[in-house]
Amino acid sequence: MAFLAICSHAGWIMVFKVVSKASPVYVAKMWTSSARHSEDVNDALDTTSTYVGHYKNGLVLSSNWTKFNPREVRVALYKNNVEVHYLKFIADKDNVEWFRRENLISSSWKDLSKDTLPMEKFALKPNDQLSERSFEISQKYVDCSGDLGWLLITTKENNPCDFEKYNDLSIIYSNQEKVTIYGQREKIDFADVFAVFIR
C-alpha cells in the first residue's frame, strides 16, 4: 500500500482529491469503491488541477481507514490554486459516516456548525434515488428552484436541476459566507479541486 501524499497543513495527509475535469464523475461511488486512483502518480499529489485525474489513497478503503483510525478529517475546496472553503470533522471509524453534521468541528462558512438547523442533507452519499450527488450539505431540499445549501458535488447526467448542468462533474459551493440558493448563479461558484485530508 502506498502512503505517499502531500501535507498542505502540518500533520495532514491528503487521501482523496476530486478534479472537476476528471472522471469518473460519480464521486460518492468512487469514494466507496475498492478502486484506487493515481496513487503512485506524483503529479496528482498536490491541490491543483494541473494533473487532470482524481486521487484516491488506499487509506480511504474501509478496512484501511479502520486500521489507520484517523482522529480528524479536513475537507478543502480550491479554486485557481487558492483554498476558498474548508470543513473540519471528528473522524469516525466508518470511512463514510464521518461526513455528518454531528461530527463537524469547524467550517469557513459562518452559519454552518454541528448545531445548524434545519439540515435536510448532510451526507457523503445522500440517500436520494433521483440523483447522483456526493458530499452534499443542503439546508433545504424541496425542488430545484428552492434548493438551499453550502456544498454539493454533482454531475450533468442523472441529476434533475439546471444548476447541475454546467459541467460533467461540478463541485458547487456557496461563494458567500453563509448558505445560498444553488440556482442563483451569482451566489455559487465551482471549485477546481475538492480534497480530503486526515490525521
BELHUPE-V108787 format. One record per residue. N is the residue number from 1. RES is the residue in one small letter. PSI is psi in whole degrees, 0 to 359 (none if undefined). OMEGA is omega in whole degrees, -180 to 180 (* if undefined). Layout:
n res psi omega
N RES PSI OMEGA
N RES PSI OMEGA
This chain:
n res psi omega
1 m 127 179
2 a 133 180
3 f 14 178
4 l 132 175
5 a 156 179
6 i 161 171
7 c 108 179
8 s 338 176
9 h 144 -175
10 a 126 176
11 g 350 -179
12 w 137 177
13 i 125 176
14 m 126 -179
15 v 350 -176
16 f 137 177
17 k 129 176
18 v 129 177
19 v 129 -170
20 s 335 -178
21 k 1 -173
22 a 172 175
23 s 158 8
24 p 162 -173
25 v 339 180
26 y 96 -168
27 v 318 -180
28 a 321 178
29 k 322 177
30 m 317 179
31 w 315 -173
32 t 350 -179
33 s 169 178
34 s 357 -178
35 a 148 172
36 r 160 -179
37 h 126 172
38 s 34 -174
39 e 331 -179
40 d 19 179
41 v 107 -177
42 n 325 -179
43 d 342 179
44 a 349 -171
45 l 52 172
46 d 183 -177
47 t 22 176
48 t 172 176
49 s 19 -179
50 t 314 174
51 y 115 -175
52 v 77 179
53 g 148 177
54 h 163 176
55 y 131 176
56 k 114 179
57 n 152 179
58 g 341 178
59 l 340 179
60 v 331 -178
61 l 142 -172
62 s 311 -177
63 s 322 179
64 n 323 177
65 w 315 -179
66 t 318 180
67 k 317 -180
68 f 324 175
69 n 63 -179
70 p 153 178
71 r 322 -176
72 e 155 176
73 v 137 178
74 r 130 176
75 v 134 180
76 a 143 176
77 l 137 -178
78 y 138 173
79 k 129 -177
80 n 42 177
81 n 15 179
82 v 136 176
83 e 125 -178
84 v 334 177
85 h 158 177
86 y 160 173
87 l 142 177
88 k 136 -174
89 f 152 163
90 i 133 -180
91 a 158 178
92 d 152 178
93 k 342 176
94 d 133 -174
95 n 359 177
96 v 320 -171
97 e 352 176
98 w 331 -177
99 f 73 179
100 r 155 180
101 r 320 -177
102 e 336 -178
103 n 355 -176
104 l 124 178
105 i 312 -178
106 s 163 -177
107 s 151 176
108 s 345 173
109 w 125 -172
110 k 336 -178
111 d 11 -178
112 l 117 177
113 s 177 180
114 k 345 180
115 d 0 -179
116 t 126 177
117 l 150 -6
118 p 166 178
119 m 102 -176
120 e 314 -177
121 k 127 172
122 f 87 -173
123 a 146 175
124 l 319 178
125 k 85 -177
126 p 143 179
127 n 91 -175
128 d 109 -177
129 q 348 -178
130 l 353 -175
131 s 168 175
132 e 57 178
133 r 156 -180
134 s 152 178
135 f 54 -176
136 e 132 172
137 i 98 -177
138 s 136 -180
139 q 324 -177
140 k 134 -176
141 y 86 -177
142 v 300 174
143 d 175 -174
144 c 322 -178
145 s 340 -176
146 g 4 180
147 d 125 -172
148 l 125 -178
149 g 193 -177
150 w 322 -171
151 l 144 -179
152 l 126 170
153 i 125 -171
154 t 173 -177
155 t 156 178
156 k 318 180
157 e 151 173
158 n 21 175
159 n 143 -167
160 p 341 -167
161 c 149 180
162 d 323 -178
163 f 351 177
164 e 0 -172
165 k 4 -176
166 y 319 -175
167 n 162 176
168 d 321 176
169 l 122 -179
170 s 130 172
171 i 95 -173
172 i 135 177
173 y 154 174
174 s 124 178
175 n 11 175
176 q 179 175
177 e 6 -177
178 k 181 179
179 v 152 179
180 t 169 177
181 i 121 -177
182 y 328 -176
183 g 352 178
184 q 99 -169
185 r 325 -177
186 e 347 -177
187 k 2 175
188 i 165 173
189 d 174 -177
190 f 120 178
191 a 150 174
192 d 328 -174
193 v 140 172
194 f 122 -175
195 a 146 178
196 v 130 179
197 f 150 175
198 i 160 171
199 r none *
